[in-house]
Amino acid sequence: MAEGTIKRLTDKGFGFISTGGDKDIFFHSSDLEDVRYDELQEGQRVSFNEGMGPKGPRAENVKLV
């Protein structure tokens, strides 16, 4: 599993994870495991599997580290 930091959360139920590279990876609240979207905060460390969504790379199975 890859790891990163939550960079941005939106009011629409999705956010972006910074992996330390040039691009951030998208995640949706439906991709969370063992945590609710409203419990997340920017700056938290998470682990995830990288998958592919309709618009490009997407984080799946997102968990707090």
C-alpha positions in Angstrom: 0.0 0.0 0.0 1.1 3.5 -0.8 1.1 6.3 1.9 0.4 10.0 1.7 -1.0 13.0 3.5 -4.5 14.4 3.0 -3.9 17.7 1.2 -7.5 19.0 0.6 -11.0 18.0 1.6 -14.2 19.3 0.0 -17.8 19.8 1.1 -18.8 17.4 -1.7 -17.4 14.2 -0.2 -14.1 13.9 -2.0 -10.5 15.1 -1.5 -6.9 14.8 -2.6 -3.9 13.0 -1.2 -0.4 14.4 -1.5 2.1 11.6 -2.2 5.2 13.8 -2.2 5.4 14.0 -6.0 4.2 16.5 -8.5 0.6 15.3 -8.7 -2.0 14.7 -6.0 -4.3 11.7 -6.1 -8.1 11.9 -5.9 -10.2 9.9 -3.4 -14.0 9.7 -2.8 -15.7 9.1 0.5 -16.9 5.8 -0.8 -13.2 4.6 -1.0 -12.7 5.0 2.8 -12.2 2.0 5.1 -12.7 2.1 8.9 -13.2 5.9 9.0 -16.0 8.3 8.1 -15.3 11.2 5.8 -16.3 13.8 8.4 -13.7 12.4 10.8 -10.8 13.2 8.3 -8.7 16.3 8.6 -6.2 17.9 6.3 -2.6 16.8 7.2 -3.5 13.3 8.4 -1.4 10.4 7.1 -3.3 7.7 5.1 -2.5 4.5 3.3 -4.2 3.5 0.1 -4.1 1.4 -3.0 -3.8 3.2 -6.3 -6.5 2.4 -8.8 -7.9 4.0 -12.0 -11.1 6.0 -12.1 -12.9 7.5 -15.1 -10.8 10.7 -15.0 -7.4 9.2 -14.0 -5.6 7.8 -11.0 -7.7 7.3 -7.9 -7.0 6.2 -4.3 -8.9 3.2 -3.1 -9.1 1.4 0.3 -8.1 4.6 2.0 -7.2 4.1 5.7 -5.7 6.2 8.5 -2.1 5.3 9.3 
